[in-house]
Amino acid sequence: MNAIQRFFWFCSGAHIPTLEKYPTEHTKYTGIGATIFFTGLFAALSGGYALHFIFKGEPGAIGYALLFGLLWGLAIFNMDRYIVSSIDKSASASRQILQATPRILLAIMIGIVISRPLELKIFDKEIRERLKMSYLNNQRSRIDTLNAAFNNKYKIEMAKLADIRAQRDSLQAAIKSDRQKLNYEIFGNKTTETSGIMGYGPYAKRKEAELQQRQSDLDTLGAAALRLENFISDRKAFDGMMSERLYTGKQLDSLVSVAGFADRNWALGQLKFTPAGKPDTDTALAVTFIGLLFIFFECLPVFVKLMSSNGPYDKAVNNIEISQVHESDRERDYEVSVVDGVHDTRVDAEVGRRKRTFLYNSDQ
């Protein structure tokens, strides 16, 4: 337990030999150090996951992720350790807040950077579903755009085909009706348009001749419609429209698995809204509070140091700093005095030498 405690003291940036003298301060700095350590650990996990996601599927992706996660975690750990240890507890409350303000802003930025990859992992299932919906809607929109452009390009042919189909359908209905009337005439069913006499008489023969003519006309319309349909199908194949299909479930899974950070980050932002575009308050609050939790966790070491009282360890450290500053000042004074004395001696020696030279020249 003592080794773990000393490790957390190291994490807090405390001067361990001085801290050991004050047992009442041990728990406070153990808590501060543990907070800094776990902040760095979360940063390592976040950075490692982010790089693993970037290099997913590449050889050595796990190795790169572990290496970057370790470096990123150590960088955040070192920065937090410096931020907390540099707050001067001997200063006034307003002075401490002024010292901590830029550090808190930096901690907020670090918290945002740390939280985003972890949020992407936490909401991975929802993000995948939202991406599938987005890809499917985009493909449907693309197909609709291609169809609209094709219909506009071949407007005349499409209108002609629609007209021929309408004529064909109308003629088919008329043939069906006339064939029924012919059957009524042959079998002696009395209607307003049949004689009611059974047999293949003159009326039936005339009706059959009309049916044959209409059938010939129908065949002609059918051939014309088929030629236009083949032409339009060839044009669709030439323009690449035949290859455009809505994605299947396997295709969507494949697309989502290779989705980049930007797409996933966009999908995470879209979770705050329903597919219909209305605000989804519950999900929005969940995403927001998870992000705020990581930001608060990153700022927590600074808050803990600010909220803690100015204990005996802080005063002892301040006294050591004052004495070291005083010693440094005295050392400076000593060096200045020595330099001044040496300089004065050199001046006196030079003055004496020049006097002797002057007297010698005068005697000559």
N, C-alpha and C positions, 0 to 999 in steps of 0.2 A: 504493500500500500504506500510505503514511503517513497518508493521509486516512481510510482504513478503520480503521487502528489508533487514530487520534484519536477517531473516532466511537465505537469500543468503549470507549475511556477515558471518554468522556462518558456512555455507558450505565452504566458501573460506578459513576458518581457521584464519581469521583476529581477532585482539584484539579489540572487539567492542567498549569499552569505549574510546580507543585511536582513532579509526577510526571516531567516531562521531564528533571529534573536527575538522576534515578536510573534509568539504563538497565536495571539488574538487575530492576527492578520492572515493566518494560513488559509482559513476557509474562504475568505474573500478572494484571494488571488488564485486559489484552486478553481473557484467558480469562473473567474474571468478567463483563466487559461483554458479551461474545458470548453467554454463558449467559443473562444478563438480557434481551438483545435477542430471542433465539429463544424464550424463555419468553413474552414479550409477543407475538411473532408467532403462536405456537400459540394464545394466548388470543384474538387477533384472528380467527384461522380458526375457532376454536370458537364464539365469540360470533356471528360472521357466519353460520355454518351454522345455529346455533340459531334466529336471527331469520328467516333465509330459510325454514327449515322451518315456523316459526309462520305467516308470511305467504305461504306457498306458494300460487301460483295467483292472488294478489291483484296488482293493478296497482302497479308500483313496488317489488315485493318485493326485487328484486336491489339497487336503490338503497338501500332501508332496511337490507338485510343488510350492504352495504358500509359504510354510515355507522356503524351500530352496531358492526360488527366493528372498525372503525378506532378508535372511541371506547373500546370495551372493551379493546382491545389496548393503547392508550395509558395507560388507567387502571391496568392490571396492570403495565405497564412502569414507570410512575412510582412505583407502590407498591413494586415489587421494588427499584428503584433507591434509594429512600429506606431500605428495610429494610437493604440491604447497606451503604450508606454510613454508616448511623447506628451500626454496631457499632464500639465503641471497642477497637482492638487494643492500646492501651497498658494496659488493665486486665488483671487476673489472669484465668487460665483460667476459674475458677468464676464470676467477674464477667461474662465474655463469654458463657458459657453461660446465665447468668441473663438477660442482655440479649437473647439470641437465642431463648429459649424461647417467649415470646409471638409473636415473629416467625415461628418455625417452625410454631406452631399456626395462625397466619393463613395461612402458605404452604400448609399441608395443606388448609385449607378452600378456598383459591383453586384448588389442584390438583384437588380433587374437582369443583368447579364447571367447570373447564376440561375435565377428562377426559370428563365424561358425554356432552356432545354429540358428541365425537369417537368415543367408544365406540359410540354409536348409529349413526354413519356406517360405522365399521369392520365392525360386525356387521349391516349393513342387510339383506343377503339372508336371514340366519338369522332376523332379527326379522320380516321379511315372512312367512316360512313359518309362524312360530309364531303370528302374528296371524291368518293364514288359518285355521289349525287352531282357534284360540280362537273366531273368529267362527262357524265352521261348527259347532263343538260347542255354542255358545250358541244358535244357531238350531235345532239338533236338540233341545236341551233345551226351548226355547220351544214347539216343535211338540208334543213329548211332553206338556208341561204342559197345552197347550190341548186335546189329545186326551183326556187324563185328566179334565179339567174338563168337557168336553162329554159324555163317557161317563157321568160321574156325574150330570150334569144331566138327561140323557135315558136314565137307566138302564132304565126300564120299556120304552120303545120299542126300545132296543137288545136287551134280553132277548127281547122278543116277536119281533123280526126274526130273531134267532139261532135261536129255536124254529121259526119258519116255514121258514127255510132248511134246518134239519135235517130237518123233515118232508118238504120238497120233495125233498131229496137222497135220502132213504130211499125215497120213492115213485117217483122216477126209476129207482132201482136195481131196485125190484120190477117196474116196468113193463118194463124191459129183460129181466129174467129171464123174465117171463110171455110176452113177445113171442117169445123164443127157444123156449119150450116150445110155443107155438102153431105155429111153423114146423116143429118136430119132428113134431107131430101131423099137420099137413097133408101133409108129405112122407114120412110113414110111418117116422120114426126111432123105434125102440123104446127107451123109458126107463122108469124106475119110475113116472113120472107120465103117460106117453102110451101109447096102445093099440097103436101100431106099424102101424096100418092107414092106407094112403095115402088122402087125400081130405078133403073138407070136411064132416065128420060132426057129430053132436050135441055131442061134446066140444069140437071146434074152435069151434063156434058159441058155446057157453057161455063158452069162454075169451076169445073176441073181445069178447063183451058185457062181461065183467069188465075187459078192457083199456080199452074205451071209457069205462066208469065211472071207472076209475082215472085215465085221461087227463083226464076232466072235473075230477076232484078236483085233479089236478096243475095244470091251468089256473087253478083257483080259488086255490090256494096261490101260484102264480106272480104272479097279479094282486095278491094281498094283499102279497106281498113287494115288488112293484114300488111299490105305494102307500107302504109304509113307507120304502123306499129313497129315493123322491122327497121325502118329508117330511123325512127326516134330511139329505138333500143340501141342501134349502132352508134348514134350520136351520143347517147348517155355513156356507152362503153368508152368512146373516144375521149369524152370529157372527164372520165374517171369517176362518174357517179355510181356506176355499178359496184365499185369496190367500197363505197361508203355505206357502212352498216352501223347500227347501234351496238355499243360494246356489250359483250356477254359478261357473265359474272366472273369467269376466269380472266378475261382481258382486263376488267376493272381491278381485280386483285393484283394483277401484274403491274398495272399502271401505278397503283397506290404504293406498292412495295418499292418502286424506284422514284417516288415523289421526292423532290428536293426540299431543302429547309424553307425556302420562300413559300412553296405551296402549303406545307404543313403549318407554317406560321400564319398564313392567311386563313387556313381552315380553323385554326384555334381562335382567331379573332371572330370568325363567322359563327362560332358556337354561341355567341351572345345573342344570336337571332335565330328564330325558327326558320324552316325552309320557306315559309310564306313571307319572310322578311320582317315579321313582328318581333319586338324585343323579347328575349327569353331571360326573364329576370333571375330565375333560379340558377341557371348555368352561368350567367354573367357574374353573379355574386360569387359563385364557386371559383371561377377562374380568377376574379379580382382578389379574393381573400387569400387564395393560395399564393399568388404573386406577392401580396402584401406581407404574408407570413415569412417568406424568404427574405424580403427586404428588411423586415423588422429583425429577423434573426441575424442578418449581416450587421445591422446597426446596434444590436444588443450589447456587444462588448464595450462600445463607446458609452452607451446609456448606463451600463453597470458601473463603469469607471466614474462617470459624472455623478451618479446617485450615491456612490460610496462616500463615506465621511473621510476627512483628512486624518487618518490614523497614525499611530506611532511609526510605522514603516515609512509612510510618506514624509513625515517630519524628519526621520533619520536620513532618508535619501536627500532631502532638501539641505540638511545640515552638511552632509558629505559633499554635496555639490558646492555649497557656499565655501567650505574649507578648501576644496580643491581649486575653486576660483581664486580664493585668497592666496593659496600657495602659488598658483600660476602667476598672480600679480606680483607677489614678492620675488618670485624667480625672475620675472621680467625686470623688476627694479634692480635686482642683483646684477643681472647681465648689463643693464644700462649703466650702473655705477662702475662696473669693471671696464666697460668700453670707454666711459668718460675718463676714468683714471689712466688707462692706457693711452688715450688720446692726449691727455694733459702731459703725461710723461714724454710722449713723442714730441709734443710741441716744445717743452722745456729743453729737451735734448737738441732739437733742431735750432732753437734760439741760441743756445750756448755755442754750437758749432759755427753758426754764422758770425757770432761776436768774435770768436777766436780768429776766424778767417779775416774779418774786417780789421782787427788790431794788427794782425801780421802784415797785411797789405799796407797799413798806415806806417808801420816801422820801416818798411822798405822805401 
